[in-house]
Amino acid sequence: KGLITKSEIRSISLSKLKLVKKDHILWDIGSGSGSIGIEASLQLPWGHVYAIEKGPERISDIIHNIKNFNCSNVKVLNSAFPQGIEDLKTPDRIFIGGGGKKLDQIIKTACGKLAPFGIIVINTVLIQNLETAVRILNELDFTPNVVQVQIARSKDMPFGDRFEALNPVWIISGSK
């Protein structure tokens, strides 16, 4: 229903995660349909991806997508972050695709768990969450980098084609 991370945004977000080692550990917080974590898992054959999603109605979508893409290195956690993370391996990379009203707490906790020299990437469509993410990362000495992405896709019309814009997305990244 429009909540999945679009392929163009996934491509840029994954590039910001810099999955350069095949055994990286990735936490996908606010996993939604699992699209970021699942695509990342294909680049991490010896690594692990933890798809953390609080919405029970989304878990079946994540599991379906894991099976559809034959991913054996993705573990799904149906919990509100940071609940249930005690036994997870230390992440080298963290992606936050959700957060809502508790984004500041989620970023602070996630950054505290991130391995040295780890990378965090946060996607948001809300101006308020952009401000929150940049402010918290600055407070934690992560020196955030922000990219605003606006995608337009071609759409058929009766006598030709036109472009239809998608919502802009801010991709915020930082290194520990």
Buried (B, 14 or more C-beta within 10 A) or exposed (E): EEEBBBEBBBEBBBEBBBBEEEEBBBBBBBBBBBBBBBBBBBBBEEBBBBBBBBBEEBBEBBBEBBEEBEBEBBEBBBEBBBEBBEEBEEBBBBBBBBBEEBBBEBBBBBBEBBBEEBBBBBBBEEEEBBEBBBEBBEEBEBEBBBEEBEBEEEEEEEEEEEEEEBEEBBBBBBBB
